[in-house]
């Protein structure tokens, strides 16, 4: 392949071109719309062809063209339009991007030779300096009369140039300034034809959530570029439950010693998940120092943003060796035939022009060059569109002398608004994919997740806003038809730092980490919760108990390591002293049977309770099996007895009224005889001696009542049997007011807040006794208030449950008397451990491990409360049979009304002498038996 130096009439720059490129000037076949993939593909194909015998003609054509360009003229009818370019031409990004733009111009006019405009690039070197970049922009606008400025390269430079664009109405379009700081304010003439940094935060947050890492550290460049992403990435991480526990800022000019100091700080933290947001050059130094300090080993997680991910494939070999195992995100660009052809030609041109002996891998283009290529297409086609609609003139600005105030004296570009809208409305299939600007930004719907292994970045998955994390980019995932995934299952296996395939847990014991001092109460009794034993030989204490086991199980469920040591503390007089030690920072936490109260929360924070809450009353149980001659009445309550008697009389009345109208002689005769017969019948139904009724209505009444009696008799029998055979233990005291009225003595546990509660309830200080041991509880209650003991002991439910587990049914709990917050772990105000430990306790209580700990220490989480006599629970009340009595009453009333209607009907028919063809049963009976009418 031959190489030649030629002056490009389209760029205005001397460039090194191949024979392929020289031929492009000749082979300008119309193919599709400006910016179409068809035209670009045709041009790429032309470049791929070999040099033919027309080479001589090509050289001749170039010489003629150079002569014409040297005079600043173009072909007849073609308008030359100046476009400024501001790049740091000493960097690889600047060199590659300029070459990509030159190639784009060649392709634009090779695909559309009939266009009436020709863009000429006027490049300026910013030399990596903000002031130089600003000066270059002013020079391009005021002297070169550029219509558009492409660039600048960095975010900091773009900030000033963006305001300059607003002043002069010259559109500024960048393909590499990705920082969010540029667009914090209204800059309508600034266009970002690349991804904004904040676009990637959702994908990073999804990755962190997929591996359930709870805490991360942000390591960023201390510049406008670095800090711009902080608000958005912090919010995104918080939305998935991850916390940014530290932000490590490194100035761009940091020395190795400064970087080492910051890395040592990170090593002293528990978190091992680091998100790095820096420019590639600064990141390379960071990872070199991290590897030297052993922070690229197993257990560490390094996630880098797309500014590094985009260039991973072209970094020097010694740099990529220091980044082994990192994970990065970058915009997904389809590797099409057009891309491959571009890469091949670009690499050849770049090596020949800049680095003849460089590594081919480092000479390849990246996404920045693809965006630069598409920007030139967008600008060229937009300029052509404006030219056709407004007859664009080569000189866009009004001439005049520039005063001392360079910015204020700059004239405005008259066609700027039209050109801006033309660029914003442009849409075509570009080299990097669909070129479409939304809100002046390039949209990238898909990110690819890469893992650095060896000399290259291996794609391990993809992320999209529709589908989340996915292993491959098939059509279903691209169109969002699959289920949104936040699981690491959607990714390929990752090789983590240290060549490890084990997923890091995200935390580790930090270097020189502080060991938490945890105070535990020293108890004389109730050692079920906290038991402190001291070895006399070593003078070392060992701590155990239900509270200790719950705490240690909760710590194991934390997403990070926690080093601690137990320090016994004698707080027999009051647990308030233990809480105050946390408040005064003598302890980092307190673990034990510490009750959560409103007063204590003023000085410390508590985790969620791990036991039942409340204060109850412990009393002596007495035997309820005292003999009584009236026990047969106790199975039914008073209201039920009354209801049964009332219904017996009602049944007798209804049956008497029905049977009196029939031939039943048992219900006739004197009034006294009729009454005795009626009520005798009603009572006899309980023994089912009811063969005296004749009427159908009476029989219905009797059947219903017999069913009621069956239910009542069976229930009565069961209840009476229970009372006669079951053991009944009743609390000796069932009401708090009973103790106050009798002036009885009461007790409480030494050091408990219950003492102040008893005084608030109205107990005399002289009637309150203090106890420290469970045995003292039992003896005091057995002795009784009248013989030097107490009638009741008030304590918290967990203690009383522990007491009953040893002393059985001799005592009973009555209550609860008051509500409390239960037992919790004490931590300083604002401690980040509070929510994490609370979640761990909740998780523990929902699983089998919590039950195992309760069984181990015989802790009953569901206390038994006795509110009164067992006898009352087995008695039957009217409320239990209310429905049955309502049904019976309705049937009785209905039968009585039917009977009354029959009698009235029969009497009327008898008086009127109704014919025999309408026989009535009542009339026939009356006639046959010759019942006198006056008896009715």
Secondary structure, DSSP 8 states (H G I E B T S, - for coil): --EEEEE-TTT-SEEEEEHHHHHHTT-----SSTT-HHHHHHHHHHHHS---TTHHHHHHHHHHHHHHHHTT--STT-EEEEEEEEE-TTSHHHHHHHHHHHHHHHHHHHH-TT-SEEEEEEEEE-TT-HHHHHHHHHHHHHTS--SEEEE-SSHHHHHHHHHHHHHHT-EEEESS---GGGGSS--TTEEE-S--GGGGHHHHHHHHHHTT--EEEEEEESSHHHHTTHHHHHHHHHHTT-EEEEEEEE-TT--HHHHHHHHHHHHTSSB-EEEEE--HHHHHHHHHHHHHTT-SSTT-EEEE-HHHHTTGGGS-HHHHHTTTT-EEEEE-----HHHHHHHHHHHHHHHHHT-TTS-GGGGS--HHHHHHHHHHHHHHHHHHHHHHHHT--S--S------S-TTTT----TTHHHHHHHHHH-EEEETTEEEEEETTEE---EEEEEEEETTEEEEEEEEETTTEEESS--HHHHTT-S--B-SGGGS----BTTTB-S---SB---TT---EEEEEE--SS-TTT-EEEE-TTT--EEEESHHHHHHHHHHHTSSS---EEEEEE--SS-THHHHHHHHTTS-SEEEEEEE--TTGGGT-EE---SS---EEEEEEEEE-----TTHHHHTB-HHHHHHHHHHHHHHHHHHHHHHTTTT-GGG-SSHHHHHHHHHHHHHHGGGT--TT--SHHHHHHHHHHHHHHHHHHHHHHHHHHHHHHS--EEES---HHHHHHHT--EEEETT-THHHHHHHHT--GGGEEEE-SHHHHHHHHHH-GGGTS-SEEEEEHHHHHHHHHHHGGGEEEEEEEE----EEEEE-TT-THHHHHHHHHHHHHHSHHHHHHHHHTT--SS-----S-HHHHH-B-GGGGHHHHHHHHHHHHHHHHHHHHHHHHHHHHHHHT--GGG--HHHHHHHHHT--GGG-
